[in-house]
Amino acid sequence: MPILKLRGGPALSSFRLDKQNARLAALHPSIRIAGHVWWHFTESDNALSAADRVALEKLLDDGLGYQAEEAKGTLLLVVPRLGTISPWSSKATDIAHSCGLAAVRRIERGLGYTLAGGKELERHRDAVLAILHDRMTESVLGSLEEADALFHH
């Protein structure tokens, strides 16, 4: 089954970004969120037609725009816990089907953090992860390719 990875808009409000960065800076001043973006992952029965892809992209567009440049740093992708289907996914998939996207099996989303901090980031990795995700309901992945695990049946 093909898995489409679509970059979305900014994931955090200014308030939430400042709050998260303050918590990270308490670990070490060099650790901070350099970029944050939603990623949408779509599993389909077959490759989507050009028209279906345009429809899907319009459906997933939150109207907040896109970051022009990729932030430099370490990518951490926070997704729903592997092996589960999030409520967001259930609703988004239902909406896609209502919009005529019958080939879509499931849509899921994850929050992609790009973190600055180099060696200090690695040194404080467990504490950083505790700040950025809820280990009971979310998983942290190190690359977009690892997101394919969201759809393992």
PyMOL commands that set and color helices and strands:
alter all, ss='L'
color gray80, all
select helices_A, chain A and resi 14-27+50-60+87-98+118-123+125-132+145-151
alter helices_A, ss='H'
color red, helices_A
select strands_A, chain A and resi 3-10+32-44+74-80+104-116+138-141
alter strands_A, ss='S'
color yellow, strands_A
deselect
rebuild
show_as cartoon
